[in-house]
Amino acid sequence: MTGMRSVLVVEPDNDDRGGFANTLRSAGLSVDSTYDAARGLASIASNHYAIVVVDPLTPGLDAAALIEALRQAAPRPVALVMIDHLDPARGFGADVIHGYIRRDTEGDQLAELVRDCLTALRESKAIAPSAPESGRVAESPR
């Protein structure tokens, strides 16, 4: 899969992975998805994704290897990292991580954040690094 509208979702939970992928497809995006860290890293290396949505707790995922794979990819995709709480590691991979999303983020919020990333990529050909503390975090209303 290639192109400015392509997204990779790396998520071990079948329901969450399917939900994220379907939401993004409904927003007009091309989506690949995998449950497996090794397949996700291989996909990043062999495809041109604009956006990678990743669960950092995917079994077998080495966060440092993920960040390096994103840095080596050409063109470089940006990552949105799923979190279950609002305390992401500060500064880790800030040059490739555009934002953090909560697992319970509503579908339209996820699609909006991905569209914002795509717009920034189109306008600048690259997203300026933003530290996690200043990056967007999409939360569902409580």
Secondary structure, DSSP 8 states (H G I E B T S, - for coil): -BSTTEEEEE-S-HHHHHHHHHHHHHTT-EEEEES-HHHHHHHHHHSB-SEEEE-TT-TT--HHHHHHHHHHSSS--EEEEEESSS---TTTTTTTEEEEEETT--HHHHHHHHHHHHHHHHHHSS-----TTTSEEE----
